[in-house]
Amino acid sequence: MKPPGPEPDPVLVLKLVAAALAEDRAGNDITTAALVPPDQRGYATIIAKAEGVLAGLPVARATFAAVDAALSWRPERADGDPLSPGDAVARVEGALASILRAERVALNFLSHLSGVATAAHQVVRAIEGTGCRLRDTRKTIPGLRVLQKYAVRTGGGTNHRLDLAGGVLIKDNHLAALRARGLGIPDAVRLARQANPGAKIEIEVTDLEMARAALAAGADELLLDNMALPLMRDAVRLAAAHDPRPLLEASGGITIENARRVAETGVDFISMGAITHSAQALDMSLEVEVGG
């Protein structure tokens, strides 16, 4: 699989790790404190227990380092690698108490992000050969968006805008606000372009009438929202007759089962919130060998 691109910002990773460790009160693990001497050493291996795509090694590494900078970390796989049950993902060595305090938080990050990468990869594989690409959305777990979007890239998907400042996307509620003032799609595109010179303008449309209006107004991209496949094909033909042809993104009601049929309509992207907000965690465990 292709490399996922740049790792998440290390400063942000440290903040997220610190918040997760604080939530878990990792510095006050009363069970470990009672049973594991501070000088007892251990060796731990993170093991995959399901098939999928690995993502999140930088975050897991940062978690162990935040608990104890003296712990050694050795990855056995790279983000983007396929995993099978029993595969060793990484090894950690050092104070056993530190390993145990970091264990759950590190596995939580790894399991969730690998689940996102796996979900994205499944869709990418389903639409392979169509020329269509998978996009993520802003339907993410609060606070984890940067990590989830990294995981989407790791699984072979592409990122849409990171946040509200990352691009113009005119949606139904924006249009409703304009209609209340007697304005429509041409006004929406005009006002957005005036306020954001040079920015690409994407607008959500639900029927051909809206698509024609958006094309006439010069929108750079159309979001085809919850369109039935025949209507989507009509929208693709309509856009193809327009010069320059806008990019087309299909969204709403797309699943792993119907993703290929949607992709085969000729759209450029399909977007799915489920790959981030509903991804099933990829099961992993940490197995310890105890030293003296």
N, C-alpha and C positions, 0 to 999 in steps of 0.2 A: 504493500500500500504506500501511496505517496506520503512524504513527511508532512506533518500537520502545519508547518509554517512556524512563525515565531512563538516561543513559549509565552504564557501569560506574564504580565508585568510582575517582576519579583516583589516589588513593594506592595502591590495589591494582594499577592498571594500571602505574604507575611501577615497582612492585616486580617485576611479571612481565616488563616490558620490560627492566629491569636484569638480571634473571636470564638472559633470552634473549640479550642482547648479551654478557654474560659467557661464556655457553656458546659463542658464536660467536667469542669473543676479538676483538670488533670494534675494540677499541683497539689491536690489534696485527696489523692487516691487512698482512702483509708484501708482498703483491703490489701493493696500492695504494700503499703507502709507497715502493716502488721505482719505480713508473711514473707516478704522478700528483703533480705539485707541489702543495704545500699552498695556494698562491695561485691555482690554476687553478679557474675557475668553470664551473658547468654547470647545465643545465636538464633536468629529468627528468619524464616523464609515466608514470603508472601506467595500464596499458591492460588492460582485460578481454579475455580470449581465449576466453570461453565464455559461454553464456547462464546467468543465475542471478539471485540477489538479493544485493545488496551488504550486507556487515556488517563492522565492525571499523575504520572510519575513525578513531575516537578512539585506538585502539591504534597504528595506523600513524603517525598524527601524533605521538604521544608517543615513538615509536621514533626518528623523525628528530630530534625536539627533544632527546632524551637524548644522541644522538651529537653534535649541534651545535645549540645554541640559536639560532644566527644563521641557520639555514636557514629559508627562507620556505615556507609550506605553503598550498596553495590547493585545496580540494576542488572537484571538478567534478560530483559526485553526492553524494547523502545516503544514509546507511544506510537500508535498506528499499527503495531504488530498484531497479527491474529493470535488468539489464545484458544487453547483446548484445556479441558479439565486435567488438572495435575501439573500444568506448566508452572515453573518457578518464574515469578515476576520480578522479585528483588530480594536482597538479603540485607539484614541489619545485624550489627554486632556491637556489643558494649554492655553497659549496666542493664541487667535484666529489668530492674524496676522502671527505668526510663523507657525501655521498649514497651512494657505493659501499659504505661500511662499514655503513650502515644498511639497504641494499637488501634483503638476503635475509631478515633478521628481520622487517622491515615486511611484505614479501610473504608470508612464512609465516603471520603473523597474519591478514592480509587474506584470503588464499586459504582458510585453514581455516575462519575464521568465516563467510565468505561461503558456503562449502560447507555449513555447518550451517544457515544461514538458508535456503539453497536447498532443502535436504532437507526442512526444516520446511514451507516454502511449498508444496512439491509435495504433501505429505500434506494440508495445509489445503485446497488446491485440490481434492484428490480427495474430501474429505468435505463440501465446501461444500453448504449447503442441507439438511443432515441435522439440524442443531441440535446436533451433537456437536462437541466441541473437542479439539484435540491438546494433550497434555501431554508434557513431557520427564520424564526420570528422573535418578537419581544415577549412571547409567552414563556417566560423563564421563572425559575425560583428566585425570589427577591434576594439580592446580594450575590448571587452566583452566576449572573449573566455572562461575565467575561470568561469564566471557567467553562460554562456550558457551550458557549460559542467556540471556544478552543476545541472542546470535545467534538463538536459538529465538524469542524475542519479536519480533525483527526480521523473521523469516520468517512471522510471524502466529500462532505457537503460544503456548501458555501455560506458565508455570512451575509445577511441583510444588514440594515443599519443597526448599530450598537444601541443607540438611544434616540431620544426625540430630537436631539440636535444633529444627528448623523445623516439626515436626509429628509426631503419633503415627501410625505405620503398623505395625500388628501383622501380622507375616508368619509363614510356615510354621515357621520355626526358633524364633520366639518361642513359638508354640503347642506345638511339640515340647518346649521347656523346661518349659512349664507342665504338659503331660501327664505328664512324669516325676515331677511332684509331685502328681499326681492332680487337676489343675485343667483347666478347659476354656475355651471361648469366653466364656461369661458372666463367668468370673473374669478373663479377659484384659481385657475391656472395663471391668469394675468397677475393677480395679487401675490401669489406665491413666488412667481418669477421676479416681480418687482422687489420683493423683500429679500430674495435670495439669488442675486445675480450669479449665473454660472452653475447653479445647482440643478441637478436632474429633478424633474417633476414627475412623480408617480401619482396616479389617481385610481381609486377603486371604482369599478363599474360593475353593474349587475345585469345589464341588457345591452342590446345593440344600439339603441337610441343613445344611451349614455356613452358607449364606446365611440360612436360617430362624433358626438359633441366633444369628447376629450381629444380625439384625433384632430378635429378641426381647430381646436384651441392650441394645438402644438404640444400636448403632453409627451414626455419622453418615454413613459412606461405606463402600461395599463395593468392594474390588478383585477383579474377576472374572478369575481367573488361568488362562490357557490353557484356557478353556472353548470347546467347540464351539459353533457358532452357534445350533443349536436349544436347547442348554442355557442359553446366554446370554439368548435370548428369554424362556425360562421365568423366569430370574432377574429380568429386567426386569419381567415381569408380577407376580412375587411382590413386588418392591419397590413397584410402583405401588399395591398394595393396602394398603400400610403407611402410617400417618400418624404423624409426618411421613415423607414419602418420602426415603430416603437418596440421596445422589449415587452414581452407579455409574461405575466406571472399568474399562475392559477393557484387559488387558495380556497379553503373551505371544504370540509367533507372528504378530504383526501386521506386515504389509508394505504397501508402496505399492499392491500389486496387490489385496489383500483389505481394505484400510482402509475403503473405503466400505461393503462388506457388513457389517463389524463395526459401523460407525457407525449403519447403518440398523436395527440391533436395538433401538435406543432408549436406549443408554448415553449418559451425559453427556460422558464423556471416553474417548479412547483414548490410551494411553501407549506410547511407542516409544523404546527406548534407541538404536536404530540412527541416529536423527537426530543424535546427538552422538558416539557412540563409533565409528561407521562412515561418517560423512559423507564424500563424495568432495570433495577440495579443488577450489575453483573456480580454474581456471588464470588467472594474471595475470602480466604482465611489466612491467618498468621500462625505458623507452627514454630514452636520454640524448642530449642535444644539447650539444656541448662548446663552451664559451666560450674566451676567450683566456687 
